[in-house]
Amino acid sequence: MEEAFLKTTHAARAEAAAARREERRRAEKERILQEEDPDKQRKWEEKEQRRLAKKRAPRMKQLKVKAL
């Protein structure tokens, strides 16, 4: 009973945190697009593209390296 409650509350908190992160990103994008400096906009766009590429990349399992 308690475990199910903890799972549902955890899921709700995780969803709320994701929504806050997304809202923060949206606000940052809006602020950057309002900027007059095109260089700043370009740098932010490149940073965002790198972040999205990293997010989309397949996750690789880490292999342990044995010391010889």
C-alpha positions as CSV (number, residue, x, y, z in Angstrom):
1,M,0.0,0.0,0.0
2,E,2.7,2.5,1.0
3,E,4.9,1.5,-1.9
4,A,2.2,2.3,-4.4
5,F,1.6,5.6,-2.7
6,L,5.3,6.4,-2.9
7,K,5.5,5.5,-6.6
8,T,2.5,7.7,-7.5
9,T,3.8,10.7,-5.5
10,H,7.3,10.2,-7.0
11,A,5.8,10.1,-10.5
12,A,3.8,13.3,-9.8
13,R,6.8,15.1,-8.4
14,A,8.9,14.0,-11.4
15,E,6.3,15.2,-13.8
16,A,6.0,18.6,-12.0
17,A,9.8,19.0,-12.1
18,A,9.9,18.2,-15.8
19,A,7.2,20.8,-16.4
20,R,9.2,23.4,-14.4
21,R,12.3,22.6,-16.4
22,E,10.4,22.9,-19.7
23,E,8.9,26.2,-18.6
24,R,12.3,27.6,-17.6
25,R,13.7,26.6,-21.0
26,R,10.7,28.2,-22.8
27,A,11.2,31.4,-20.8
28,E,15.0,31.4,-21.6
29,K,14.3,31.0,-25.3
30,E,11.8,33.8,-25.2
31,R,14.3,36.1,-23.4
32,I,17.1,35.2,-25.9
33,L,14.9,35.8,-28.9
34,Q,14.1,39.3,-27.5
35,E,17.8,40.1,-27.4
36,E,19.1,42.5,-30.0
37,D,22.5,40.8,-30.2
38,P,22.4,38.2,-33.0
39,D,25.7,36.7,-31.8
40,K,24.1,35.9,-28.4
41,Q,21.1,34.3,-30.2
42,R,23.4,32.2,-32.4
43,K,25.4,31.0,-29.4
44,W,22.3,30.1,-27.5
45,E,20.9,28.2,-30.5
46,E,24.1,26.2,-30.9
47,K,24.1,25.4,-27.2
48,E,20.5,24.2,-27.4
49,Q,21.3,22.1,-30.4
50,R,24.1,20.4,-28.6
51,R,21.8,19.7,-25.6
52,L,19.2,18.2,-27.8
53,A,21.7,16.1,-29.7
54,K,23.0,14.7,-26.4
55,K,19.5,14.0,-25.2
56,R,18.7,12.1,-28.4
57,A,21.9,10.1,-28.5
58,P,21.6,6.4,-27.6
59,R,22.8,5.6,-24.1
60,M,25.9,3.4,-24.1
61,K,26.7,1.0,-21.3
62,Q,29.9,1.9,-19.5
63,L,32.5,-0.9,-19.6
64,K,34.8,-1.4,-16.7
65,V,38.5,-1.2,-17.7
66,K,40.7,-3.8,-16.0
67,A,44.0,-2.6,-14.8
68,L,46.8,-4.7,-16.3
